[in-house]
Amino acid sequence: MSDPPLRRDYLTRFQQQGEVAMAKSPLSVRMPEDIDAIVRAESDRTEWLRDAIIEKLWREGNLPERYHHLISE
């Protein structure tokens, strides 16, 4: 048997995005089916989820100072 072909994006799939270093492993969470469907319908759900988490941390007062510029009041 031969090895399966590599994905076309194998060199770029998990590369750092932007200036901030990303964690080595992604967060994963299961959601109720109806909420999952709403989130998956977002055009850029990864960025949408990051924004939602940052906003929640800011509202709770736990967002590190270096990210406060990302929040528009």
C-alpha positions in Angstrom: 0.0 0.0 0.0 1.2 3.5 -0.8 0.9 6.4 1.6 -2.0 8.7 1.0 -1.2 11.9 -0.9 -0.4 15.0 1.3 -3.0 17.7 1.5 -2.3 20.6 -0.8 -2.1 23.0 2.1 0.3 20.9 4.2 2.9 23.7 4.3 0.6 26.6 5.2 -2.3 25.0 7.0 -1.1 25.8 10.6 1.1 28.8 10.1 1.0 31.8 12.4 -1.4 34.5 11.4 -0.5 38.1 12.0 1.9 39.5 14.6 0.7 37.6 17.7 2.0 34.1 18.2 -0.8 31.6 18.3 -1.0 28.7 20.8 0.4 25.4 19.6 -3.0 23.6 19.9 -6.5 24.9 19.1 -9.3 25.2 21.5 -12.2 22.9 20.9 -15.7 23.0 22.3 -19.0 21.3 21.5 -22.1 23.4 21.2 -25.8 22.8 21.0 -26.7 21.9 17.4 -28.7 25.1 16.7 -25.9 27.3 18.0 -23.3 25.2 16.1 -25.2 25.8 12.9 -25.3 29.6 13.4 -21.5 29.8 14.1 -20.7 27.5 11.2 -22.7 29.8 8.9 -20.3 32.7 9.6 -18.2 33.4 6.6 -14.9 33.5 8.6 -15.9 31.6 11.7 -12.3 31.3 13.1 -12.0 35.1 13.2 -15.6 35.4 14.4 -14.9 33.0 17.3 -11.6 34.8 18.2 -13.5 38.1 18.3 -16.3 36.7 20.5 -13.8 35.3 23.0 -11.8 38.5 23.1 -15.1 40.5 23.7 -16.1 38.2 26.5 -12.7 38.5 28.2 -12.9 42.3 27.9 -16.4 42.4 29.4 -15.3 40.3 32.3 -12.2 42.4 32.9 -9.8 39.6 32.0 -8.5 40.8 28.6 -4.7 41.5 28.8 -3.9 45.2 28.2 -2.0 44.5 25.0 -5.3 43.5 23.3 -7.5 46.5 24.4 -6.9 48.2 21.1 -9.0 45.5 19.5 -12.1 46.6 21.4 -14.1 49.5 20.1 -16.4 50.9 22.7 
